[in-house]
Amino acid sequence: MPTDAPRPGHPVRGSSTGRPIMALFDLIGRRWTLRVIWELDRAAHPPTFRELRTACGEISSSVLTRRLHELTAAGIVDHVNGYSLTPIGQRLIHSLQPITAWAQDWDRQLH
């Protein structure tokens, strides 16, 4: 399956030059992408496609297939005996922790 996964150095939404941060935001801003990443991070073992789809809730098979292809092409997910985050995918999770904390503070401020 060909993929149009955002890649640094290639035009992406919001950046004709494909700045790495813009390519990342384009990728993780796609519908269901962050949920797939979160579920992979929380999985006790590399889930099968069916297990991952169940964990994600309402995601369709076609959308999950597309997101997994994009995340694999981006080097964030690997598929060997189930799906798992690659080392760079694990670094992404770690890097998102300060943004998660910021979002929680933001939520408290608004409520």
MISE-962909 format. One line per field, with one value per atom (N, C-alpha, C, O): residue number from 1; atom name; z, x, y. Coordinates in steps of 0.001 Angstrom, whole numbers, padded with zeros to 6 digits. Each point is the difference from the previous one (the first is absolute). Layout:
% residues N
rovex: NUM,...;
vopa: CA,...;
z: Z,...;
x: X,...;
y: Y,...;
This chain:
% residues 111
rovex: 1,1,1,1,2,2,2,2,3,3,3,3,4,4,4,4,5,5,5,5,6,6,6,6,7,7,7,7,8,8,8,8,9,9,9,9,10,10,10,10,11,11,11,11,12,12,12,12,13,13,13,13,14,14,14,14,15,15,15,15,16,16,16,16,17,17,17,17,18,18,18,18,19,19,19,19,20,20,20,20,21,21,21,21,22,22,22,22,23,23,23,23,24,24,24,24,25,25,25,25,26,26,26,26,27,27,27,27,28,28,28,28,29,29,29,29,30,30,30,30,31,31,31,31,32,32,32,32,33,33,33,33,34,34,34,34,35,35,35,35,36,36,36,36,37,37,37,37,38,38,38,38,39,39,39,39,40,40,40,40,41,41,41,41,42,42,42,42,43,43,43,43,44,44,44,44,45,45,45,45,46,46,46,46,47,47,47,47,48,48,48,48,49,49,49,49,50,50,50,50,51,51,51,51,52,52,52,52,53,53,53,53,54,54,54,54,55,55,55,55,56,56,56,56,57,57,57,57,58,58,58,58,59,59,59,59,60,60,60,60,61,61,61,61,62,62,62,62,63,63,63,63,64,64,64,64,65,65,65,65,66,66,66,66,67,67,67,67,68,68,68,68,69,69,69,69,70,70,70,70,71,71,71,71,72,72,72,72,73,73,73,73,74,74,74,74,75,75,75,75,76,76,76,76,77,77,77,77,78,78,78,78,79,79,79,79,80,80,80,80,81,81,81,81,82,82,82,82,83,83,83,83,84,84,84,84,85,85,85,85,86,86,86,86,87,87,87,87,88,88,88,88,89,89,89,89,90,90,90,90,91,91,91,91,92,92,92,92,93,93,93,93,94,94,94,94,95,95,95,95,96,96,96,96,97,97,97,97,98,98,98,98,99,99,99,99,100,100,100,100,101,101,101,101,102,102,102,102,103,103,103,103,104,104,104,104,105,105,105,105,106,106,106,106,107,107,107,107,108,108,108,108,109,109,109,109,110,110,110,110,111,111,111,111;
vopa: N,CA,C,O,N,CA,C,O,N,CA,C,O,N,CA,C,O,N,CA,C,O,N,CA,C,O,N,CA,C,O,N,CA,C,O,N,CA,C,O,N,CA,C,O,N,CA,C,O,N,CA,C,O,N,CA,C,O,N,CA,C,O,N,CA,C,O,N,CA,C,O,N,CA,C,O,N,CA,C,O,N,CA,C,O,N,CA,C,O,N,CA,C,O,N,CA,C,O,N,CA,C,O,N,CA,C,O,N,CA,C,O,N,CA,C,O,N,CA,C,O,N,CA,C,O,N,CA,C,O,N,CA,C,O,N,CA,C,O,N,CA,C,O,N,CA,C,O,N,CA,C,O,N,CA,C,O,N,CA,C,O,N,CA,C,O,N,CA,C,O,N,CA,C,O,N,CA,C,O,N,CA,C,O,N,CA,C,O,N,CA,C,O,N,CA,C,O,N,CA,C,O,N,CA,C,O,N,CA,C,O,N,CA,C,O,N,CA,C,O,N,CA,C,O,N,CA,C,O,N,CA,C,O,N,CA,C,O,N,CA,C,O,N,CA,C,O,N,CA,C,O,N,CA,C,O,N,CA,C,O,N,CA,C,O,N,CA,C,O,N,CA,C,O,N,CA,C,O,N,CA,C,O,N,CA,C,O,N,CA,C,O,N,CA,C,O,N,CA,C,O,N,CA,C,O,N,CA,C,O,N,CA,C,O,N,CA,C,O,N,CA,C,O,N,CA,C,O,N,CA,C,O,N,CA,C,O,N,CA,C,O,N,CA,C,O,N,CA,C,O,N,CA,C,O,N,CA,C,O,N,CA,C,O,N,CA,C,O,N,CA,C,O,N,CA,C,O,N,CA,C,O,N,CA,C,O,N,CA,C,O,N,CA,C,O,N,CA,C,O,N,CA,C,O,N,CA,C,O,N,CA,C,O,N,CA,C,O,N,CA,C,O,N,CA,C,O,N,CA,C,O,N,CA,C,O,N,CA,C,O,N,CA,C,O,N,CA,C,O,N,CA,C,O,N,CA,C,O,N,CA,C,O,N,CA,C,O,N,CA,C,O,N,CA,C,O,N,CA,C,O,N,CA,C,O,N,CA,C,O,N,CA,C,O,N,CA,C,O;
z: 000000,000000,000000,000918,-001909,000008,001157,000416,000083,001128,-000301,-000677,001179,-000111,001373,000338,000442,001348,-000068,-000807,001654,000049,000336,000820,-001476,000239,000044,-000797,001720,000015,-001356,-000643,000229,-001260,-001208,-001112,001312,-001067,000388,001185,-002139,000343,000814,-000309,001349,000868,000287,-000346,000980,000375,000826,001024,-001470,000752,-000284,000552,-001389,-000267,-001387,-000258,-000613,-001340,000008,-000931,001982,000085,000778,-000052,000767,000780,001213,000295,000417,001248,000858,000050,000622,000776,000988,000107,000611,000968,-000707,000516,-001686,-000741,-000556,-000027,-000413,-000469,001154,-000181,001367,001167,000343,000214,-000161,000338,-001045,000341,-001600,-001048,000255,-000064,000350,000229,001236,-000092,001237,001232,000096,000837,-001695,-000025,-000831,-000030,-000633,-000811,000916,001067,-001524,000773,000443,-000818,002101,000649,000204,000681,-001239,000099,001440,000424,000336,001387,000806,000848,-001097,000733,-000272,000922,-002176,-000349,000741,000572,-000587,000694,001494,000592,000035,001444,000329,000965,-001778,000281,-000143,000775,-001743,-000143,001191,000456,000041,001168,001241,000838,-000716,001190,-000071,001012,-002171,-000173,000804,000045,000584,000779,-000898,000412,-001643,-000994,-001377,-000130,-000892,-001329,-000460,-000251,000138,-000372,-001469,-000851,000585,-001383,-000536,000754,-002034,-000602,000711,000361,-000163,000637,001436,000416,000337,001379,000026,000845,-001770,-000060,-000388,000561,-001506,-000417,001172,000207,000546,001180,001026,000572,-000340,000976,-000416,000849,-002150,-000503,-000011,-000198,000400,000078,-001343,-000656,000237,-001179,-001326,-001017,000994,-001236,-001024,000351,-001600,-001048,-000416,000208,-000784,-000468,-001042,000014,-000924,-001066,000553,-000457,001427,000585,000795,-000097,000873,000761,-000939,000260,-001331,-000983,-000536,-000073,-000305,-000552,001030,-000313,001534,001048,000304,000186,-000136,000255,-001133,000248,-001489,-001128,000107,-000213,000536,000133,001127,-000169,001316,001146,-000244,000484,-001213,-000363,-000982,000148,-001149,-000973,000672,-000431,001489,000730,000989,000619,-000465,000905,001458,000878,-000594,001374,000496,001197,-002105,000344,-000796,-001143,001768,-000656,000123,000934,-001877,000031,-000081,-001085,002238,000117,001153,001155,-001458,001041,000747,001227,-001959,000567,-000292,-000611,001047,-000240,001257,001111,-001293,001138,-000446,-001187,002166,-000279,-000193,000711,-001663,-000206,001071,000736,-000640,000947,-000239,000963,-002211,-000259,000383,000425,-000569,000450,001511,000522,000178,001460,000430,000999,-001756,000297,-000235,000719,-001725,-000243,001219,000451,000086,001201,001132,000654,-000434,001063,-000256,000931,-002174,-000359,000150,000221,-000340,000129,001453,000256,000693,001409,000474,000692,-001026,000422,-000643,000625,-001841,-000658,000679,000150,000259,000723,001323,000366,000345,001262,-000250,000765,-001822,-000346,-000271,000462,-001205,-000334,001261,000089,000878,001256,000775,000571,-000553,000636,-000703,000652,-001949,-000806,000331,000180,-000100,000346,001377,000164,000821,001339,-000028,000693,-001489,-000084,-000609,000406,-001366,-000670,000812,-000226,001157,000790,001385,000847;
x: 000844,-000844,000885,000803,-000918,000770,-000460,-001157,002060,-000343,000356,000987,-001789,000298,000373,-000316,000989,000403,000900,000928,-001199,000874,001424,000240,000694,001409,000749,-000274,001212,000821,000673,000434,-000360,000649,-000907,000428,-001679,-000997,-001169,-000312,-000332,-001131,-001061,-000356,-000135,-001054,-000989,000241,-001360,-000961,000707,000611,-000696,000568,001451,000531,000135,001418,000371,-000040,000395,000417,001392,000367,000410,001351,000040,001000,-002065,-000015,000892,000724,-000776,000773,-000351,-001164,002141,-000269,-001162,-000821,000732,-001088,-001352,-000988,000936,-001259,-000391,-001179,002168,-000293,-000540,-000938,001533,-000486,-001427,-000853,000586,-001357,-001009,-001139,001533,-000892,-000317,-001159,002176,-000196,-000855,-001010,001390,-000722,-001339,-000835,000631,-001272,-001060,-001149,001508,-000978,-000940,000382,-001610,-001043,000469,000461,-000576,000301,001487,000337,000562,001423,000485,000648,-000952,000465,-000608,000675,-001919,-000625,000742,000248,000107,000743,001342,000391,000306,001293,-000167,000777,-001795,-000226,-000293,000533,-001383,-000355,001216,000157,000691,001215,000926,000643,-000577,000842,-000531,000782,-002078,-000609,-000125,-000276,000474,-000205,001025,001182,-001664,000880,000901,001075,-001528,000766,-000370,-001034,001850,-000353,-001348,-000125,-000881,-001326,-000091,000717,-001621,-000346,-000856,-000409,000147,-000868,-001349,-000502,-000075,-001325,000039,-000905,001932,000121,000147,-000592,001380,000193,-001294,-000335,-000384,-001274,-000986,-000702,000651,-000869,000415,-000851,002143,000492,-000331,-000231,000209,-000270,-001495,-000359,-000493,-001427,-000676,-000182,-000193,-000844,000749,-000620,001895,000779,-000402,-000214,000117,-000325,001274,001114,-001299,001144,000803,001230,-001920,000715,000825,001118,-001655,000759,001176,001104,-001311,001110,001085,001187,-001574,000979,000826,001225,-001893,000699,000934,001145,-001625,000845,001212,001104,-001293,001136,001013,001205,-001676,000928,000767,001212,-001902,000659,001022,001124,-001515,000914,001180,001102,-001317,001098,000945,001220,-001788,000828,000800,001107,-001671,000684,001029,000730,-000665,000977,-000420,000831,-002111,-000483,-000555,000045,-000565,-000600,000688,000411,-000296,000550,-001024,-000802,000841,-000934,000780,000329,-000040,000665,-000693,000141,-000882,-000764,-000928,-000084,-000595,-000877,000574,001061,-001762,000435,000634,-000469,001546,000678,000658,000235,000054,000730,001473,000558,000059,001435,000693,-000674,001979,000687,-000315,-000161,000074,-000336,-001456,-000328,-000551,-001383,-000075,-000799,001613,000052,000539,-000448,001411,000511,-001082,-000066,-000782,-001112,-000915,-000376,000013,-000842,000649,-000654,001924,000722,-000016,-000174,000352,000028,-001357,-000069,-001002,-001346,-000433,-001013,001757,-000390,-000114,-000967,001898,-000182,-001225,-000644,000324,-001189,-001255,-000985,001018,-001125,-000204,-001132,002208,-000102,-000550,-000835,001294,-000499,-001507,-000746,000304,-001425,-000838,-001118,001645,-000724,-000107,-001047,002127,-000044,-001003,-000767,000767,-000930,-001439,-000851,000587,-001335,-000419,-001125,002019,-000319,-000276,-000895,001660,-000182,-001365,-000633,000193,-001263,-001210,-001109,001310,-001142,000157,-000838;
y: -001183,001183,001241,000165,000708,001237,000876,-000052,000836,000863,001438,000284,000605,001416,000541,001141,-001967,000404,001220,000048,000940,001167,-000409,-000886,001558,-000275,001322,000897,-000771,001217,000199,-000955,002207,000328,-000051,000311,-000699,-000060,000902,000114,000522,000868,-000744,-001137,001800,-000538,001116,001157,-001505,001039,001062,-000304,001537,001115,000307,000963,-001738,000249,-000518,-001203,002112,-000424,-000622,-000717,000988,-000562,-001308,-000717,000399,-001236,000054,-000951,002076,000071,-001210,-000398,-000192,-001212,000144,-000911,002023,000159,000056,-000521,001145,000080,-001368,-000351,-000413,-001358,-000847,-000776,000926,-000733,000401,-000861,002175,000446,-000439,-000319,000296,-000484,-001477,-000408,-000380,-001434,-000263,-000698,001239,-000331,000725,-000341,001343,000694,-000695,000441,-001501,-000739,-000781,-000481,000379,-000684,-001380,-000796,000516,-001271,-000279,-000969,001770,-000328,-000013,-000957,002006,000014,-001145,-000583,000261,-001115,-001301,-000778,000537,-001210,-000009,-001018,002152,000090,-000243,-000749,001378,-000175,-001466,-000548,-000076,-001397,-000912,-000943,001208,-000803,000197,-000946,002162,000271,-000712,-000449,000344,-000597,-001524,-000644,000076,-001445,-000801,000340,-001406,-000876,-000840,-000436,000217,-000756,000564,000654,-000890,000519,-000553,-001199,002066,-000492,-000383,000526,-001456,-000314,001145,000883,-000902,001011,000009,001064,-002211,-000099,000524,000724,-001077,000494,001519,000672,-000138,001444,000700,001043,-001603,000590,000017,000990,-002064,-000056,001051,000682,-000552,000980,001428,000862,-000613,001349,000341,001161,-002126,000298,000066,-001025,002209,000185,000108,000311,-000549,000149,-001067,-001161,001563,-000974,-000746,000483,-001639,-000791,000759,-000040,000738,000703,001164,000236,000485,001112,-000545,000537,-001581,-000580,-000511,000199,-000846,-000479,001160,-000090,001182,001160,000612,000325,-000166,000602,-000885,000512,-001800,-000887,000058,-000031,000116,000147,001320,000031,001043,001305,-000012,000472,-001013,-000031,-000937,000258,-001319,-000898,000687,-000074,000743,000726,001107,000324,000256,001070,-000545,000774,-002097,-000599,000018,-000231,000503,000102,-001324,-000285,-000523,-001293,-001094,000202,-001358,-001176,-001126,-000025,-000893,-001126,-001294,-000480,-000072,-001295,-000716,000402,-001450,-000704,000958,-000038,000876,001015,001378,000124,000899,001374,000559,-000251,001016,000622,001292,000227,000609,001224,-000326,-000836,001490,-000123,000853,000721,-000789,000885,001491,000750,-000320,001405,000271,001108,-002107,000144,000120,000778,-001529,000095,001364,000563,-000036,001348,001050,000997,-001217,000911,000038,001082,-002236,-000060,000793,000812,-001051,000712,001509,000787,-000390,001416,000678,001209,-001976,000559,000191,000651,-001204,000110,001452,000318,000579,001396,000657,000842,-001209,000556,-000538,000723,-001989,-000583,000733,000313,-000040,000755,001399,000482,000170,001326,-000055,000863,-001869,-000135,-000211,000507,-001245,-000203,001314,000302,000475,001327,000896,000710,-000738,000794,-000374,000870,-002172,-000475,000528,000472,-000548,000498,001502,000485,000240,001458,000353,000975,-001763,000290,-000441,000484,-001385,-000513,000447,-000308;
